[in-house]
Amino acid sequence: MGSKPGHEFAVRYRGFLLLPQANQTWLVRPERSPMLILPFRTKSCSLEEVKSLLDWRLSQGKNLCDAA
């Protein structure tokens, strides 16, 4: 995987890539398909906050599946 300008490293977490951006935000995208959650950007926050947000979004997706 080639590196893009501004990406110093990528964190793999629960099947997603957490990519830090130059403006202190994060780009979160799935490592592969099928996509349970579409890629999204966060506001400026820490790695732990990004992980919490992703956990919350994943739990919301499971709740929607249970309701169907």
Buried (B, 14 or more C-beta within 10 A) or exposed (E): EEEEEEBEEBBEBEEBBBBBEEEEBBBBBBEEEEEBBEEEEBEEEEEEEBBEBBEEBBEEEEEEEEEE
